[in-house]
Amino acid sequence: MAEKLFKMELREVASRIYVELVLRATSVSETGVKLTSSPENLAKLSFKLAQVFETVQEDLNAENLPKNPDFKLGNDDIAAWIK
């Protein structure tokens, strides 16, 4: 199965997610700094999560779109409501 191409618009969201993941995966001690996950894996996860975030946003927006955008309200339609 081919991998999805990621939109460049997702880069900002992915970078914010990446920073948060790196902060949570880093432990600092007196003797050094330890990153519990690979930075490359965190970057990949960040883009995948950003893609999911955008997909959910598109689904929620689609629910709020007009169901019949080509409908034109005319005088006949209003007259039919009064009958």
C-alpha positions in Angstrom: 0.0 0.0 0.0 1.4 3.4 -1.0 2.0 6.0 1.8 -0.1 9.1 1.7 1.5 12.3 0.7 1.4 14.9 3.4 0.3 18.4 2.7 2.7 21.2 3.5 -0.1 23.0 5.4 0.2 20.3 8.0 3.8 21.2 8.7 2.9 23.8 11.3 0.6 21.5 13.2 3.1 18.6 12.9 5.9 20.8 14.3 3.9 21.8 17.3 3.1 18.1 18.0 6.7 17.2 17.5 7.9 19.8 20.0 5.4 18.4 22.6 6.4 14.8 21.9 10.1 15.6 22.2 9.5 17.5 25.5 7.6 14.5 26.9 10.2 12.0 25.7 13.2 13.8 27.1 14.6 13.4 30.6 17.3 15.7 31.9 19.5 14.7 34.7 22.8 15.9 36.3 24.7 13.4 34.2 23.1 14.2 30.8 20.0 14.2 28.6 18.2 11.1 27.5 15.7 10.9 24.7 13.5 7.8 25.1 12.4 7.7 21.5 14.0 8.2 18.1 13.7 11.8 16.9 12.9 10.4 13.4 10.1 8.3 14.8 8.7 11.2 16.7 8.7 13.3 13.5 6.9 10.6 11.6 4.3 10.3 14.4 3.9 14.0 14.4 2.9 14.2 10.7 0.6 11.2 11.1 -1.2 12.8 14.0 -1.4 16.1 12.2 -3.0 14.2 9.2 -5.6 12.6 11.6 -6.3 16.0 13.1 -7.0 17.5 9.7 -9.1 14.6 8.6 -11.3 14.9 11.8 -11.6 18.7 11.2 -12.7 18.1 7.6 -15.3 15.6 8.7 -16.7 18.0 11.3 -16.8 20.8 8.8 -18.5 18.6 6.3 -21.3 18.0 8.8 -21.9 21.7 9.0 -22.0 22.4 5.2 -25.4 23.0 3.5 -27.0 19.7 2.5 -28.4 21.0 -0.8 -26.2 24.0 -1.9 -27.9 24.3 -5.3 -31.4 24.9 -3.8 -32.8 28.3 -4.8 -35.6 29.6 -2.7 -38.3 31.2 -4.9 -41.7 32.8 -4.4 -43.4 29.5 -5.3 -41.6 27.7 -2.5 -42.8 30.3 0.0 -46.3 30.2 -1.3 -46.4 26.4 -0.9 -45.5 26.8 2.8 -48.6 29.1 3.4 -51.1 26.7 1.9 
